[in-house]
Amino acid sequence: MLALLKVVFYVPLYNGLVFLIGILPGHSVGVAVILFTFLVKLFLSPLSHKAAKFQLEMKTHEGELGRIKERYKNDKQAQGKAMLDFYREKKINPFSAILPLFIQIPIVIALYYVFYKGGLPAVDPSLLYSFVPIPTPDVNFGGINILEKSLPLAVLAGAAQLLQGHFAMPPAPAKTDTPSLGNDLARGMHLQMKYVLPVFMAFVAYAVSGAVALYFITSSLFTVGQEIIVRRSLAKIHQANPRE
């Protein structure tokens, strides 16, 4: 299984990064990491667009879904049926956000390992396709050796993840008059994802290398930009069809 993942995902991504380093003026690894991450995210954007659109739709109907849950809180079967009926009425596919995430997981993991264990500045010729030349990478990016630990880039990676959480994550479940263990757990998980995850990402970025930090920064900023585009497109649709 690991060998298959390496052949299907890791090796092509590794070749893509080395190819970009080779064709960029100065063979800058930092610029190649940013450009390569952007290109991969752009390639995956149709999938992540569906997930982002679903999350925004869920935000729009959060109040109505909350009322359904409250109305059928003692009958989970009726609650599930009512929610499915609501999705069908609003033409929302709850599975549209799940499949894209599963497809992206092996690609994102492989991309992470390209930057984490890519062997730079040395290039592993045994992994290269015949048409990919072996460059002499420049690992300095703005005065920072991005193959070493970088506190400034790690802090920026955490800040970018915090910004992504602000834009992309659904709002925390509202407090209810009746205490609920499920609601409290959901709120706790939301706060951890929104505020603890950026700290964790910054720690990982610092513990590994500046290249991984650049990958995190570019990926988060791309997600924020995509979220803004999706919001604007949905706002135009709602303006054109105010009853939907």
C-alpha positions as CSV (number, residue, x, y, z in Angstrom):
1,M,0.0,0.0,0.0
2,L,2.8,2.4,0.9
3,A,4.7,1.5,-2.2
4,L,1.5,2.3,-4.3
5,L,1.1,5.7,-2.6
6,K,4.7,6.5,-3.2
7,V,4.4,5.7,-6.9
8,V,1.0,7.4,-7.4
9,F,1.4,10.5,-5.3
10,Y,4.9,11.1,-3.8
11,V,7.1,10.5,-6.8
12,P,5.0,12.7,-9.2
13,L,4.9,15.5,-6.7
14,Y,8.6,15.2,-6.0
15,N,9.3,15.4,-9.7
16,G,7.0,18.5,-10.0
17,L,8.9,20.3,-7.3
18,V,12.3,19.5,-8.6
19,F,11.2,20.5,-12.1
20,L,10.0,23.9,-10.8
21,I,13.3,24.5,-9.0
22,G,15.1,23.7,-12.2
23,I,13.2,26.2,-14.4
24,L,13.0,29.1,-12.0
25,P,15.6,31.8,-12.3
26,G,18.1,31.2,-9.5
27,H,16.7,27.8,-8.7
28,S,15.0,29.2,-5.5
29,V,13.6,26.4,-3.4
30,G,11.4,28.9,-1.4
31,V,9.8,30.3,-4.6
32,A,9.3,26.8,-5.9
33,V,7.6,25.7,-2.7
34,I,5.2,28.6,-2.8
35,L,4.4,28.2,-6.6
36,F,4.2,24.4,-6.4
37,T,1.8,24.5,-3.4
38,F,-0.3,27.0,-5.2
39,L,-0.5,24.9,-8.3
40,V,-1.4,21.8,-6.4
41,K,-4.1,23.6,-4.5
42,L,-5.4,25.1,-7.7
43,F,-5.6,21.6,-9.2
44,L,-7.6,20.5,-6.1
45,S,-9.7,23.6,-6.0
46,P,-12.8,22.1,-7.8
47,L,-13.0,19.5,-5.0
48,S,-12.3,21.9,-2.1
49,H,-14.7,24.4,-3.7
50,K,-17.5,21.9,-3.1
51,A,-16.5,21.4,0.5
52,A,-16.3,25.2,1.1
53,K,-19.7,25.7,-0.6
54,F,-21.3,23.0,1.6
55,Q,-19.9,24.6,4.8
56,L,-21.2,28.1,3.8
57,E,-24.6,26.6,3.0
58,M,-24.6,25.0,6.4
59,K,-23.8,28.3,8.0
60,T,-26.7,29.9,6.2
61,H,-29.2,27.3,7.5
62,E,-27.6,26.9,10.9
63,G,-30.6,28.4,12.7
64,E,-33.1,26.2,10.9
65,L,-31.1,23.0,11.5
66,G,-30.8,24.0,15.2
67,R,-34.5,24.2,15.5
68,I,-34.9,20.8,13.9
69,K,-32.5,19.3,16.3
70,E,-34.2,20.9,19.3
71,R,-37.7,19.8,18.1
72,Y,-36.7,16.2,17.7
73,K,-34.0,16.0,20.4
74,N,-35.7,13.0,22.1
75,D,-36.2,11.1,18.8
76,K,-33.0,10.7,16.9
77,Q,-34.7,8.7,14.1
78,A,-37.2,11.5,13.5
79,Q,-34.5,14.1,13.8
80,G,-32.4,12.3,11.1
81,K,-35.4,12.0,8.8
82,A,-36.3,15.7,9.3
83,M,-32.8,16.8,8.5
84,L,-32.6,14.7,5.4
85,D,-35.9,16.2,4.3
86,F,-34.5,19.6,4.9
87,Y,-31.4,18.9,2.9
88,R,-33.6,17.6,0.0
89,E,-35.8,20.7,0.1
90,K,-32.8,23.1,0.1
91,K,-31.0,20.9,-2.5
92,I,-28.0,20.4,-0.2
93,N,-25.9,17.2,-0.6
94,P,-24.3,16.5,2.8
95,F,-21.9,14.1,1.2
96,S,-20.5,16.6,-1.2
97,A,-18.0,17.8,1.4
98,I,-16.9,14.3,2.4
99,L,-15.7,12.8,-0.8
100,P,-13.4,15.7,-1.8
101,L,-11.7,15.5,1.6
102,F,-11.0,11.8,1.2
103,I,-9.5,12.4,-2.2
104,Q,-7.3,15.2,-1.0
105,I,-5.9,13.4,2.0
106,P,-3.3,11.2,0.2
107,I,-2.2,14.2,-2.0
108,V,-1.8,16.5,0.9
109,I,0.2,13.9,2.9
110,A,2.4,13.2,0.0
111,L,3.0,17.0,-0.6
112,Y,3.9,17.3,3.1
113,Y,6.5,14.5,2.8
114,V,7.9,16.0,-0.4
115,F,8.9,19.1,1.7
116,Y,9.7,17.1,4.8
117,K,11.8,14.3,3.4
118,G,12.5,15.5,-0.1
119,G,16.3,15.3,0.4
120,L,16.9,18.9,-0.5
121,P,19.3,20.6,-1.2
122,A,20.5,17.3,-2.6
123,V,18.2,15.8,-5.2
124,D,17.5,12.0,-5.3
125,P,18.1,11.2,-9.0
126,S,16.6,7.7,-8.5
127,L,13.2,9.3,-8.1
128,L,13.4,11.6,-11.1
129,Y,11.7,11.0,-14.5
130,S,14.1,11.0,-17.4
131,F,13.0,14.4,-18.6
132,V,13.5,16.2,-15.3
133,P,16.9,17.8,-15.0
134,I,18.9,17.8,-11.7
135,P,19.1,21.5,-10.6
136,T,21.4,23.1,-8.0
137,P,18.8,24.3,-5.5
138,D,19.2,27.7,-3.7
139,V,17.9,27.2,-0.2
140,N,18.0,30.8,0.9
141,F,14.7,32.6,0.9
142,G,14.7,36.2,2.0
143,G,17.8,35.6,4.0
144,I,16.4,32.4,5.6
145,N,17.7,28.9,5.0
146,I,14.3,27.3,4.5
147,L,15.7,23.8,5.1
148,E,16.4,24.8,8.7
149,K,14.1,25.8,11.5
150,S,12.7,29.3,11.2
151,L,10.8,30.9,14.0
152,P,9.5,33.8,11.8
153,L,8.1,31.5,9.2
154,A,6.6,29.2,11.9
155,V,4.8,32.2,13.5
156,L,3.5,33.2,10.1
157,A,2.3,29.6,9.5
158,G,0.4,29.7,12.8
159,A,-1.1,33.1,12.0
160,A,-2.1,31.9,8.5
161,Q,-3.9,28.9,10.0
162,L,-5.7,31.2,12.5
163,L,-6.9,33.3,9.6
164,Q,-8.0,30.2,7.7
165,G,-9.9,29.0,10.8
166,H,-11.6,32.4,11.1
167,F,-12.8,32.3,7.5
168,A,-13.3,28.6,6.7
169,M,-14.6,27.1,10.0
170,P,-18.3,27.1,10.7
171,P,-19.3,29.2,13.8
172,A,-19.4,27.6,17.2
173,P,-22.7,26.0,18.2
174,A,-24.8,28.5,20.1
175,K,-25.3,28.1,23.8
176,T,-28.7,26.7,24.6
177,D,-30.9,27.3,27.7
178,T,-30.8,23.6,28.5
179,P,-27.3,22.3,29.2
180,S,-26.2,19.7,26.7
181,L,-23.2,17.5,26.8
182,G,-23.1,17.2,23.1
183,N,-23.4,20.9,22.6
184,D,-20.6,21.6,25.2
185,L,-18.4,19.1,23.5
186,A,-19.0,20.6,20.1
187,R,-18.2,24.1,21.4
188,G,-15.0,22.8,23.0
189,M,-13.9,21.0,19.8
190,H,-14.6,24.2,17.8
191,L,-12.5,26.3,20.1
192,Q,-9.7,23.8,20.0
193,M,-9.7,23.6,16.2
194,K,-9.9,27.4,15.9
195,Y,-7.2,28.4,18.5
196,V,-5.2,25.3,19.4
197,L,-4.6,24.1,15.9
198,P,-2.7,27.3,14.8
199,V,-0.4,26.8,17.7
200,F,0.1,23.2,16.8
201,M,0.7,24.1,13.2
202,A,3.3,26.7,14.2
203,F,5.0,24.1,16.4
204,V,5.2,21.5,13.6
205,A,6.4,24.1,11.1
206,Y,9.2,25.2,13.5
207,A,10.1,21.6,14.4
208,V,10.5,20.5,10.8
209,S,11.8,23.3,8.5
210,G,11.1,26.6,6.9
211,A,10.0,24.8,3.7
212,V,7.1,23.1,5.5
213,A,6.2,26.4,7.1
214,L,6.1,28.0,3.6
215,Y,3.8,25.1,2.5
216,F,1.5,25.7,5.5
217,I,1.4,29.5,4.9
218,T,0.7,29.2,1.1
219,S,-1.9,26.5,1.7
220,S,-3.8,28.5,4.4
221,L,-3.8,31.7,2.4
222,F,-5.0,29.9,-0.7
223,T,-7.9,28.4,1.3
224,V,-8.8,31.9,2.7
225,G,-8.8,33.3,-0.9
226,Q,-11.0,30.4,-2.1
227,E,-13.4,30.9,0.8
228,I,-13.8,34.6,-0.1
229,I,-14.5,33.7,-3.7
230,V,-17.1,31.1,-2.7
231,R,-18.8,33.6,-0.4
232,R,-19.0,36.2,-3.1
233,S,-20.4,33.7,-5.7
234,L,-23.0,32.4,-3.2
235,A,-24.0,36.0,-2.3
236,K,-24.5,36.8,-6.0
237,I,-26.7,33.6,-6.4
238,H,-28.8,34.6,-3.3
239,Q,-29.2,38.2,-4.7
240,A,-30.4,36.8,-8.0
241,N,-32.7,34.2,-6.3
242,P,-33.7,35.8,-3.0
243,R,-36.2,33.0,-2.3
244,E,-33.6,30.2,-2.4
